[in-house]
């Protein structure tokens, strides 16, 4: 009986250790998978993985800072002029030059011509149901400005002169420009316009 009791205790202890190991491993994988969704790219083109914290109002209204939390829990701050960009919450942000200063702007369309949302406050994930408000675009109740970029040239697009502002970026496509000038494509259609241009340019 004593030997049987000792064996049972050993088996019980082994099971507990095994269960704890599985539980700890599962928790680690959950935390790791969440953190591994975020990353930043530094100026040396290295990718640093970890939780990216962005959009906290303590940074001010125009956001140009992020915090990277690594797998050890260490918090490292980065400014826009120190890195190339980052991924956070399924969105990509590049550090672009706006009025002589580096800011993070959310990439909405990627290609020969890039389209960005420059956020005055943190905006939720982009969806195509956006609306225009003055010279900005509202996204889920947040206000952002629209910028286009091509070969390092960055320019804001204003609603009242959208055709003029987009010409340096997509002016070689006469069909699209005709549609813009006729009002068939408007400021609110700009993401689709840029995406169509990029597709046309790639097929040339």
Secondary structure as UniProt FT lines:
FT   HELIX           2..35
FT   TURN            36..37
FT   STRAND          39..42
FT   TURN            43..44
FT   STRAND          47..49
FT   STRAND          51..53
FT   HELIX           57..59
FT   STRAND          65..69
FT   TURN            71..72
FT   STRAND          75..79
FT   HELIX           80..82
FT   STRAND          83..88
FT   TURN            89..90
FT   STRAND          91..98
FT   TURN            99..100
FT   STRAND          101..109
FT   STRAND          114..119
FT   STRAND          131..133
FT   TURN            134..135
FT   STRAND          136..139
FT   TURN            140..141
FT   STRAND          142..150
FT   TURN            151..152
FT   STRAND          153..156
FT   HELIX           159..161
FT   HELIX           162..170
FT   TURN            171..172
FT   HELIX           174..181
FT   TURN            182..183
FT   HELIX           187..189
FT   HELIX           190..203
//
